[in-house]
Amino acid sequence: MGPRSAVFAPIEDLGLIVVDEEHDASYKHEGDPRYDARDVAAERAARCGALLLLGSATPRPESARAERDPLRLPGRVDGRPLPEVQILDMRGEAAGLHPQTARALSEVRATGGKAMVLLNRRGWSNFLSCRSCGRVWSCPDCDVALVLHRAGGYLACHHCGHREPAPARCGDCGSTAVARHGAGTERVQHELAATLDDGSFPVFRLDADVAGSGEQDGAGAVLRRFEAAGSGVLIGTQMVAKGHDFRDVTLGVVLDADATLRFPDFRAEERTFALIAQLAGRVGRGGEGRVLVQSIAPEARSIVHAARHDSDGFLAGELKRREALRYPPFSHLIRIVCAAVDPTLAHAAAHALRERLRLSSPGPDCSVLGPADLFRLRGRERQVLIVKASERRAAVRAVGEAVRRVAALREHAGVSFSVDVDPQ
């Protein structure tokens, strides 16, 4: 038993491989070698004649299309019903908690119960700006705004790790009118504690900042304290929705549920559905429970299906959409990123790659999208191309050859090339 790297364990007489929560994107290793543990598991099972068992309450479209002899567990182990899910329309409402959410949390406190609140954004505020001159505090090495972490007194880039002290005044105009925009888990924890924590209803937080803070205050310690508490609320990012079994959680809340829908990613709906459905799975395990989903897109397909616990209905619609647009599992994608300090070098390399791929004809029904700009990361300008192909092997071979030839040219010496097959 282990994380994704356990799939390489040198086990003899292998008869069974279980991939639990197989929908989780972390099975794909983002650094070199960019392997997907689920694909490695399938290959090992095929070579060894072993059984591969993929488990998830929210299976991926890729797995749903490829499954053999599906085993369905429509109910919970102890026969308890899944919690009722209610969608709360946040259009016209002030940011923060919907009035029904605030009442529900107060009721949980009054009855001595427990609640879990999901907000997939950490920190205190999304970004800072100067109300006088309009300055926005941004990362010096990446084209992204810095996130305020008030408890630590710093601004941080969540891409490269850059940190700098939180400002008391604007360094450009000297104004002290520094505005904070948006809310993350740190701020929501503070607000919930101010309104709910009377000494008997503690508010715990679980996110990447807490998980990396050391053994004494890390994720395990927070979960143990939440479990041991007589009542309370656990606020966190997607980490709170992952496989926890707390029998006394009667209320689940998803804040800003449509945030993941705004990502420029064809998997955005799949991830939104999974987040809501997975959190719902943490609620009502020891009795009745309910889930409140706050959204400014209450009619979104992924949110509506998640509220109905309708995984089959969501997958059917998602597979139909993917097939029409030729996205996985009906094609394979290869992402190529060209990065350089000089933007003209990255641009030239990307266009040279596109021309090389056009000449090489990497298989039938193959198309090349881009190049397009990516935001600057760690001081390097980036251009991206996406190859969409029906035949994976031919496309991989053609892309590999094109990258080798372009990278070997002297004019592209300052460019780094990154290739990711079937990116997540």
N, C-alpha and C positions, 0 to 999 in steps of 0.2 A: 504494500500500500504506500502511495506517495503522490507527489505532484506530477506535472506533465513529464518530467525527465525519467520517472519510474518506468515509462514505457520502453526504455532501452535496457532494463535490468536483464542480465544474462541468466535467465531462468530456463532450465531444461524441462522437457516434457510439458510444455505450456499447453494448457487445455482451456483456459477461460481468461478473457480480459474484460474487465468491467470499467467503463468510462462513465462516472457519475456526474450529474449536472452537465451533460455533454453539450449543452447550448452555450456554455461559458466561453467567451472569446479568449480568455487567458490560456486556453489550451494551445493557442498559436504563439510560438516564440517570436518576439519582435526583433531580436538581434540575430546575427549570423550564428549558426545556420537557421534559417527561418522555417523551421519545421512546424507542422501541425500534429500534435500528439494523437489526435483522433485518426488522422490519415496513417500515421505510423502504426497505431494499434490495429487498424484494418489490414495493413500489409503484413504485420507479424502474425495476425490470426490466420490470414490466408496461407501463409507459408508453413505454419505449424499445424494447420487443420484444427485450429482452436475456435471456440465460440466467442464472438464479440457481442457484448451486451452494452448498449447505449441507453442510459437512463436519464430522463428529464420530464418534468411536468410541462415544459415549454420547448419541445424539440425544434431543432432548426429545420428550415425547408429542405436543406441538403440531406439531412438524415431521414426526414419524413418521406422523401421521394425514393431513397435507396433502401428503406427498411425491409427486412425479411421476417416473416412470422412475427408480426408485432404483438406484443403482450400489453394489454391495456388494464390499468388499475383505475377504474372510474371513481372509486371512493377512497376515503382515508382508511388507514389500517384498523382503527377502532370503530369505523362506521359513522363517525361524526360528520355532519354536513360541512361543506365549504362555507365560508362566511359570506354574508350578503355584501355586495359591493355597490356603493352609491357614488355616482359622478356628480361633483359640485361645480357648477358653472361659475367661473371666476370673472367672466366678462362683466364689467361694470362694478366689480368689487375692488376694494382697496387691496394692495399687495399684503401678503402675510396670510394669516389664518382666516378661512371662511367662518362666519358666525356659527354655523353648524359644527365645524371642526372644533372651535373653541368650547362650545357647549359639551361636545362629546368627550373632550379631554377632561373637562371639569367633572363630568359624570364618572369617568374612570377613577379620578382621584377620590371622589366622594364614596365610591364603593370599594376602594382599596385594591383596585385592579392594576393592570399594566398595559402600556401602549407602545407601539413602535411607529416612528415617523421617518419617512424616507424623503430626502432631498438630495438629489444627485449632483451636489455642488458644495465643495468645502470652502473653508475660510469664513471671513466676516462679511466682506463686500466684494462684488465682482471687480470693481475698479473705482479709482478716485479721479475726481476732476476739480479744477479750480473754477469757482463760479465767477471770478472776475475776468480772467483772460482765456478760459477754456482749455487750459492744459490738461492732458490726460497722462497719468504716470504709466509709462510703458517700459518693457524690458529693453535694455540697450543692445541685446544680442538677438532678440526674436521680435517679430512684428505682432506682439500681443500685449494686452494690458496686464499690469501687475495686480495681483489679488491681495487685499488687505487681510492680514492675520493679526487681529487686535491684541489677543492675549500675549503673543510674542513681541508685539510692537514693531512688526516689519511688513514690508510688501514683498511678494514672492512671485516668480514666474513658475508656473506649473509645468513648463516644458523643459527648461534648461536648469532650473534650480537657483537662478540668480536671486539674491536677496538684498534689500536695502532698508534702512530705518523708515518707519512710517513718518510722513512729513507733518509738521505742525503748521507750516505755511508754504505757499507756493515759491519755489526757487526762481521762477521767472519774473513774477510781478510783486512778490512779497505779501500777497493777500493771505489772510488766515481763513478765508471762506473756502475751505476744502470740503467738497461734497462726497459722500459715500453712496454708491449705487448698487442695488441688488442685495441679495442676502444668501449666505451660505450656512452650512451646518453650525459653525461657531456662533453666528449671530442668532440663529433660531434657538440654539441651546440657551443662550443668555436670556432671550425673550420668554421662553417657556419657563425657565427657572424663576424669573421675576414674577410671573403670574400664577404658577402652579406649585412651586416648591415651598411648602410651609414647614419643612422639616421632616415630613412623613412621606413626601412624594418627590424623591430625587430625580433629577434629569441627567441622564448619561449621554455621552457622545461617542460615536464610533465612525471614524473615517481614516484616511491615510495618514493624517497628521498624528492622530492618536496611536494608530498601529505602529508607527515608526518611532514612538517616543520612549521605547525601552520596556523591559520585562515587567517592571513594577507598575507602569501606567499604560501598558500596551493593550492591544485588542483583547487578548485573553483575559487580562485583569478586569477590563470593563465588562466583558460578558459575564464573568463570574460574579461581579458585584451586582449586575442587573438581575441575574438569576437568583441571587441570595436575598435581594431586597423584597420586602413584603409587597410593595407597590412601587410604581415609578414609570418613567417613559424613557425610551431609548431613541435618540435622534441620530441619523447617520446617512451616509451615502449608500450606494448599492451594496456595501458590505453588510448592512443590516438585513438584507433580503436573501442572504445566501445560506440556506440549509440549517438555520438555527431551530432548535426544538424547545421552545418555552411554553409550557402547558397553560400558563396563566395569563397569556397575552390575549386580550379581548377586543382590542381596537388597533387597527392599522390605518395610517394616514400617508398618502402620497402627495407631496407638495410639488407644484409646477410639473405635473405629469407629462405635459406635452413638450418639455424642454428638449428631450432627445429627438423629438420629431423634427426639430429645426436644424438638425445636423445634416450637412450635404452628403448623405450616405444612403445607398439603396437599402441598407439594413436598418435604417432608422425606425421603421414601423415594427420590425421584428424585435428590436431591443426595447422599445417602449412597451410592447405587449408583455415581454418576458419580465421586465422590472415590476410591473403591476401585478402580474400573476404570481410571481415568486414571493412578493411581499404578502399577498393574500394567503399564500400557503403557510405563512408563519402565524396566522391569526386563528383563534378559536380551536386550538388543538386540544384543549382540556374542557371545552364547553362552547357556548355560543359566542360568536364574534361578528364584527362587521368592519368594513374597510371604506374609508372615504377618500375619493380621488379628486383633487383639485386641478382644474384645467381650464384654459381659455379656448380649448378645442374639444368640447365635450362630445361632438359627433364624430371625432376621428375614429376610423375603423379599428385601429389597434386598441384604443381605449375602450370602445364599446364591447369588443369581443372579450377583452380581459375582464371587464365587469361581469360578463355572463359566464365566465370560466369556460369559454368556448374555444379551446385550442384547435379542434378540428375545423371549425368554421374559419378561424383566422388563417390557418395553414392553407386551406383550399383557396381562399382569395389571394393569399400571398403567392402561392405557386402559379396561379393564373396570371398575376401581374408580372412575376419574374419571367415567365415563358414569353409573354408578349414583348418584353423589353430585352430578352436574351441575357438575363443575368443569372448567376449561379442559383440553382443547380443545372440550368440549361445552357451554360457556357462556363468557360474558365477565364479568370482574369489574371493578368500579370501587370504589376505596377512597377514602373521604372522611374526613379528619381535622380535627376542630375543636379548636383549641388556644387557651388563655387562661391568664393568671396566676391568675385566680380560677376554681376548679373548678366553681362553680355556673354561671358564664357558659358554659364549654365544654359542660357538661351540658345547659343550656337550649337552646343552639344546635343540638346534635346531635338533641335530641328535636323541635325545630322542623323540622329538615331531614327527619326520618323522617316526620313528619305531612305535610309538603309533598309528599314523594315518594309517600306513600300516596294523596293526592288526585290527583296528576298521572298515575298509572298509566303508568309508563314501559315500555310494550310488554308482549306476552304472555309468560307463564312468567317473570315478573320477581319477585324476592323481595329484601327488604331485611333484612339481618342487623345486629343491634345497635340502638342504640349500646352500646358496651362500653368499659370503661376501658383505656387504654394507660398505660404507665409515664410518669411526669413526665420531660420532656426539656428541657434548657436552661432550666429554671425555669418551664416552662409545662405546665399540666395538659392532658391530651388525651383526647378521646373519638373513637371510630372507628365508622364504618358501612361495611358492604360491600354493594354492589348486585350481585346475580347475575342476569344476563339472557341470553336467547337472541339477541335482536336488539341488536347493539352500537350502531348509529347512533341508534336510538330511545332507548336507555338513556342514551347520552352527552348527547343533547339534553335529556332530562328532568332529568338530574342538574345539568347546567349551568344550566338555568333555575331549578331549586330553590335552588341555591347562591347565584345572583345575588339572588333575592328575599329569602332569609333574611339574607344579608350586608348588604342595604340597610336592614334594620330597625335603629332606633336602639338597641334593647336588646342588640343583638349587636355593638356597635361595638368592643368590646375583644377580639373573637374573630377569629383568623385561620383561613382555610379552605384546605385542601390537597386537590386531587383528582388521583388517579392511575388512569388507565385501563389495564387489564391489568397490575396491579402484579406485580413479581417478589418 
